Structures are given as C-alpha cells and as structure tokens.
Amino acid sequence: MPSEVVAVLYRGGLEESRHYGSIAVVDINGKLLYSRGDAERMTFLRSAAKPLQVLPLFESGTYDHYQFLLDEVAVMCGSHSGQDMHVERVQSVLAKIGLTEEALQCGVHRPFHRETAQRLKAAGEPLSPLRNACSGKHACMLAITSFRDWDLAGYMDIEHPVQQLMLKTVAEVTEFPAEEIGLGLDTCGVPVFAVPLAQMALAYAKLGSKKSTSAAQHRGMETIVQAMVTYPELVAGTGRFTSELLAASKGALIAKDGGESCFGIGLVDQGIGIAVKIEDGGNRALAPVVTQVLTELELLPQAALAELARYRERPIRTYGGVLAGSIKAVSLT
C-alpha cells in the first residue's frame, strides 16, 4: 500500500500542502490493530532505536559494573537538546568508565536548545561533542566497549563487536532477521537500522510491556521505561514534543522520535506499540499526527489528551506573528 495523506497545511481556507505518511499500531504479538499507508514500509529507526540500543547495557553486565543511575540511562536513550542538564549526565557516564569527551566520536553541532546555543555563542565557548544530541548513546556504546575490553577507537564501525551487538538486539526485539535489516549511517556516524514499520511498532509494544527473552533483558526494559518516564526532559529537552508527551502521559507510555520524521510509542503494560513515518522527512507534521493517533484511538487518559490537545494543530504564522494558517492531522476515520 502507498503512503496516505496524514496531515494538511491550510492557508486562507485552502489546502496549500499535504504531508504523506504511514502509521502502524500493533499488539504485543505483532497483530496489526490499525494502519494507514504502508505498514510494511522499510523504515530507518534512526534515534527511535536508542531505547532498544540501551538493552545491551544490562545484558552485558555493564549497567551493574558501573552502577549507572536512572537519569544517566535516560540520557543514553535520548536525542537531547544540548542543555547543561544533558551535558552533566553524559559527563557523569564518561567519568564512571574513566573516559573524557575526547572519546566521543559523534561530532559537533549547535545545541537544539536555542537559548543554550545563543549563550555559548555569546560567551565564545567552542562546540563540544558533549552537546551533540547523540552523545548519551555514544557514551552507552563506549561503556559497553570499555567493560568488554574491546577497541575503543573503532566503536562506530559496523564490524565492531558493540555495533554487532546493537544489530543483534534490534533484530531480536523487532523480530526481523538481522541479515534483512537495512543498514546506513546516522548523522552521528554510527550504524542505523531499517525494518518494516510494523516491526518497529512491535519493538515498542514489547519494550512498553517488558516482553523479553531473558531476565537481564526484562530488567533492562523495566529500567529503561522507568528512566524515560521519570526523566522526560533528558530524553529530548525543554519545550520539545517528545519530552512533553512523556511528561503529560505520566507513565502511561514511552516515546522516542527519530530523524527524518519517524516516531515510536509503547503503551506501558498495555501490549500496544505505535510507529509513525512522515514521508517528506520534515518534523512539522509529526506532532499533530502522533497526537491525532493517540486521541482518536483513545490510547491515553483524558487528562493527558487534554494537555496534549494543543499539538493536534500546528499554527503557521507570519514573521510578524500573525496567524496565517495551520497544519492539521487528517482524521483516522
């Protein structure tokens, strides 16, 4: 099935632009409960894979060895905004494994948090890999690599044992053969994995409900869920949709955005997973579509849906601040 129109930009009462996409909602056994577009679309999980990629931290014994805390696990799962609260947690992880920011190979970019970026520029402070959105994930990979006494310098190579471990874990949780998973490079330089959209949803259904294949994996899922719902601001950042969705749900779900406009949700202990992909890769339609799915399928308590209602329609304004139009998700019915 081809992708479908999932959101429309209206200006002056007319449809100016349309966003195409696909949605998959599955149960804990992978049964498709609802879909729009192509539920089998091969989709790079991008950063939506991060909560899954933290599972080897527990299965390898690394978590216990370094005695990581919940807030440190949360930043490992996150695509953070480069705020000081994120940097402090990544530094803490690196300190526990005896490394410094020089070990991070994720590169540098301006912090997503505008006020932080402006402050650093005004102070003449150079960009640091610690403020890279993926520094938490890289610190997690370095922790496993250090604990296993693997080569630290080559940790980003697909043939490196830590990346093979990541591939194995993604294959296991998505229930998609490792040899069929699509491989590419993320903007932070590490391998990124592609699976059918419905398998991405299944992984989130399993993570949210802690359906695991071992006691260590079960413990990892429990800890990851607890970390994400306890520290939503560390999973993304101030004012970002992912953090606000986690906060509003008050433990009812876990959620993670990924590059090129994909999104994964696991309903905690309900055995339901959701995956969304916007075809054009832009983020402006993502929050309205995700919120529409949660609202129309009644997957959250009414209080949470009311708090998220503002995301169902994204305003489009002139440079002078005048309302010119809006982006609205298409009804699911």
N, C-alpha and C positions, 0 to 999 in steps of 0.2 A: 504494500500500500504506500502511495506517496504521502509526503507530509501534507498537513492541512493548515488553513489559516487559524491561528490560535490567538492573535491579537491584532487590533486595528488602530492606526493613528487617525483621529478625526480632527479636522481643522475647518472652521466655518461651516460645520454641519456636514461636511463631505468626507468620504474615506480617502485620505491622502496616501497612506502607506499601509501595507499589510505584512505581518510577520507570520511566516510559516514555521511549523514545528511538529514535534511528536511527543506523545505522553504515554507512559505505561504505568499501570497500577497493578501490582501482583500480590498474591498471598504468600505465606511462608513456604509453600510447596511449589511456587512458580506459576500457579494458575493465574491467567490474565483476568483481572476483575473489571478493568476499564482501559480503553486505549483511544487515542486519536492519532491519526497519521500512521507512521511505521514503527510498530513496537519492536521490530527486529532490526532496526537501523543500527549499523555498526557505529558506535559512538565512543570517542576517546573520553575516558572518565576525567582526565586531567586532574585537577585538585580535588574533585569529588572522590577520588580514590584514597585520599590521605587517611581518613579514619581506618580504612582497611589496611593500609600500609603500616599502621602502628601496631597491628596484631603481632607481628614477629617479635616485637619488643618483649612481649610476655612469653611467647612460645620458646624463645631462645634463652630465657633466664636473665636477660639484660635488665628488665624492669626491677627485679628484686636485687640484683647485684649492685646497681647504682642508687637504689631506693628513691626512685623518682616520685614526685608528688603529683596530685591531680591537676594543678594549674600547669605544670610542665607537660603533662600528657595532652592537655587541651591545646597548648600552642603547637605541639607536634602535629595535631590533627588540623590545624588552621591554615588559612591563607590570610595572614594578619596584615594590618594596616601600617605597620612600622612605627607604632606608637611606643613610648617609653615602657609601658607595661608589657609589651611584647618582647622588646629587647631584653628586659631584665630576666624574663623567663628563659629565653634562649641562652643568655649568658650563664644562667644557673645550670642548665643542662650541660653545656660545654664544660663548665668548671667541674662538674661531677665526674666527667670522663677524662679530665686532665687535658683538655684542648682549649684553644682560643679561637677567635673569629677567623684567624688565618686558615683554619682547616676547612672552612665553609667554601665550597666551590659554586655556590648558587648565583654568583654575580651580584650586581648592584642596580638599583633603580630608585627613583624618588618614592618616598613613602606614600601610600594611598591616602593617608590622613592629611588633608590639606594644611591644617594648622601646624602640624608637626613638620611637614615639608617646608613651609614658609619660615618657621622658626630656625630650622637648620640652615637654610639658605642665608637668612639674615645674620646668623652667627658665623657663617663661613665654615661650618662643620662639614667635612667630606662625607660622601655617601659611604655606608658600611653594609657589608653583606648581612649583618645582624638585622637590618631593617628590610631586607628582602622578604616578600610575602611568604616565601617557602623556606625560610631559614629554620623554622621549627622542624619541618620534615627532614631537612638535611641533617640537623642535629640528631634526630632519631636514627637515621641511617648510620651516622658516624658512631653513635653509641653502640649499636649492634656490631658494627665493624670492629670497633675497639675491643669490645667484650670477647668477640670470637678470634681476636688477634689476626684479622685479615688486613690486607693492604689498605691503608687509609687514603693514599694518594689517588687510587683508581676507583673509588667507591661509586662513581657515577656511570661507569661502563656497564652495558647490559650483560657482559660476560662475568662481571664481578659477582662473587657469592651473595652479597647483600641484595643486588638487583635481581638475581635469580630467585632469591627468597621472596622478594616482593612479587615477582611474576607468579611464583607458585601459590602464594597466598591469594592473590587476586583471582587466579584460576579456580582455586578451591571455593572461595566464598561466592563467586559469581556462578559457579557450576558450569564453566565454559572451558573447553580444553585449552591448555597452555599453548599448544602448537597452533591453535587457530586464533589466538588473541593478536590483534593488530598492535604493532609496536611503532613508536615515534619518539621524538624528543620534546619534552616540555620546555617552556621558556627558561626554566631554572636549570636546564641541562640534563636532568635525569630522564630515564625512560618513562614513557607514558603508555597506557594500555587501552585498547579499544575492544569492547564486547557489545553484543546486541543490547539495545536499550532496556528490554525486559529483564535481562540478566543483571544489569546494573540495579534495577528496582529490586530484584530478588536479593542481591547482596545487602541492600539497606533493610529489607524486611528481616533478614537473618540477624543483622547487626542490632537492630532495634529490639528484637525479641531474644537475642543471645542464643540463637540456634547454632551450635558449634559442633566440632568434630572431636574435641578433646577438652579436658579440664582446664588446661592452660589457655586455650583459645576462648573458652567460656569466661574465664576470669578476665581476659583481655577485653572482651566485648562489654562485660559489666563495667569495667573501669573506664573504658573509652566513653560509653554512654554517660556515666556519672560525671566525667570530666567535662564533656561538652555541654551538658545541661546545667552544671554548676558554674562554669566559667564561659558563658556565651560570648562575652566581649573579647576573649582570647582566640576564639575560632575565626573571627573576622575583625571587627573593630567598631569604634564609636560611630553610630549613625548608619551602619551597613545592614542591609536586609537580612542576611543570614544570622547575624547576632540578635537582631530584633525579633526575628521569627523564633529562635531558640528561647529567648527571654519570655516572649509572650505565651509560648506553649507551656511554660512551667513544668517541664519534664515530660510532656506528652509525646514529644518527638525529638529526633536528632536530624540535623540538616546540614548539608555542605554544598556549596557552589563549586563549579569548576570552570576553567577557561573555555572560551568560545560558547558560552551560554548553555551549560548543562547544569543540572541540579538533581541531587539525590536526597530523599527523605525516608526515614524509617520511623513508623509509629511505634512507640515504646510499648513492648509487651502486647501488641495487637496483631502481630503477624502480617503487617501490611507494609509494602515498600512502594515508593513512587520515584520515577525518573522522568525528567523533562529535558528536551533538547530543542533550542530555538535555531532554526536553520541558518539564519544570517550571521550567527555568532555574536551579535550585539546583545548587551545586557538590558537595554531599556524595556524590553517586553517581558523579561524573565520574572520579576517580582509580581506583576499583575497576573501572569499565567499561573504561577505557583499558588498564589493566594486564591485565585478562582477555583483551582482544583480542590484545595483544602476546604473551601467554603461550600461549593456545590455538592461535594461528596460527603460533607458533614463529618470530616475527619478530626476535628478539634472541638473542644468545648466552646460554647457560645461566647464566653467571656474573652477567650483568646481570639476568636474570629472577629469580634468587635474591635479588639485592639489592633488587629491587622487590616481592618477594612480600608484604611487609607491607601494601602498598597494595591487595591484592586483597580485603581485608575491612576495613571501617572500623568500629572499635568505637564503641558508644554507651554512655556512662557516666552515672551519677547525678552530682549536684553534689558528692557526697562521694567521687567517684572509683571507685565500684563498677561493674563491668561489668554493663550491663543488656541489651545486645543488640548487633547489628552490622548493617552494610549489606554485602551480598554481590552481586557481579555474577552475572547469570544465565549459565549455560554456553552457549556458542555452538552446541553440537551439539544 
